[in-house]
Amino acid sequence: MSVIKSLFAPYRGLPREVYVIFVARIINALGFFVMPLLTIILTNNIGLSQQAAGFYISLSGLLYLPAAMLGGKLSDSWGRKKIIILFDLLSAVLYLICGFIQPSMLMVYLLMVAGMCMGAAGPAHDSLMADLTTPQTRNGAYALSYLGFNMGFAIGPVLGGFLYHRHLPLVFIGDALTALVALTLICVFIKETIQTTRAGSFDASRELEKREQGSIFAILLKRPILIYFAVIAFGYNFAYAQWSFLLPLQFVQQFKALGVQYYGWMAGFNGLIVMLFTPLVTRFVTGTPYIRRAVYGGLLYATGFGLLSLWSRLGFFFISCFIFTLGEIVLSISITPFVINHTPISHRGRMSAVLPMIMGLGYTIGPIGMGNILAYTTIERGWLLIGVSTLLFTCLMYGLERWDRREECKTREECAECAVMPHAYALDKE
């Protein structure tokens, strides 16, 4: 019993609003129907070619970026809750409209605009969580939010597939209704937090979160560690993108007609590991600096993905999945808190747009880059390349950690072994 209590210790004592967000994330993910089925809807129902579907999906990804920038700026000036309500509501309404029209190019355009609205609301959601937490509570808060989404996502796409085969309009209507329920929870139980960024002062333990003047680019130039961190995370995301691109190709090549079925099993296994092991991993890494966790996550990625170049039996694929899923958990509960802890409260919205843009390019470029690589090599060698490149990015993350410690020590006369005076590396701990 004491072991179970210790596993859930990071989730206890959090602000009430964090638990509301946890429930909202579960509900939202339970209705996450449209995005996993988007390619199928565009090709099978609307009649686009694979190339045209890829074009519109890529175009949606490009439009997402300026929308996120706009949302980040507005959330820093107008408020987090207002932006969440405005753009999430618009997105849900557009999904509802899609549920009452025939599949057509109009539906494509509506879905693109809905995606832009979700992109605009994203930085406000991240900023809201940052406003509600402190460096001491962010470990548990972000882990709980991540866990909530995966609990819902373990069911959402399965239910979405069921609805797709029986009544396509309910895919859009169900997605919209669950989004509206989640949004209602935020509207009713969470107050606007923008005022917390304009009043009060932080002590030495939150020096890096104090308000600053200037553009987001001026802030990044003052804090280059955030740029370096985002570029390394880009490398991690390039590797993780192969989970949905290179791995299905390998399964089909290896297991022929059963490949799609086996890949579905592995996707379910990935979700199960996330749900079962997120509390354990969160408890295990509590007290470890976020940047050191990113090193551990990179090592797990390099090992898990690299082993796919050696193994061909189905059971070994699941062992590899277990390893890189642990890396996914570690990185998912560490990257955003690291960024927030190094971001002035005056720029949280904009930073939550710019850095994810850099890191997210790994997901965007990953399939295209590996597709070109496969023209010259095999899938197995592609995994070997991913394992080696991820290991190199992990070494860069370790070097960034050491550089950060040295830079901070230069400004602290009494900093012996980075333990006497508080600095960025020490503040990176919970």
Secondary structure, DSSP 4 states (H G I P E B T S, - for coil): -HHHHHHTGGGTT--HHHHHHHHHHHHHHHT--TGGGHHHIIIIIS---HHHHHHHHHHHHHHHHHHHHHHHHHHHHT-HHHHHHHHHHHHHHHHHHHTTS-SSHHHHHHHHHHHHHHHHHHHHHHHHHHHH--TTTHHHHHHHHHHHHHHHHTTHHHHHHHHHHH-HHHHHHHHHHHHHHHHHHHHHH----GGGGTS----GGGGGGS---S-HHHHHHH-HHHHHHHHHHHHHHHHHGGGTTHHHHHHHHHHGGGHHHHHHHHHHHHHHHHHHHHHHHHHHHTTS-HHHHHHHHHHHHHHHHHGGGT--SHHHHHHHHHHHHHHHHHHHTTHHHHHHHTS-GGGHHHHHHHHHHHHHHHHHHHHHHHHHHTTTS-HHHHHHHHHHHHHHHHHHHHHHHHHHHHHHHHT-TT-STT-SS--HHHHT--
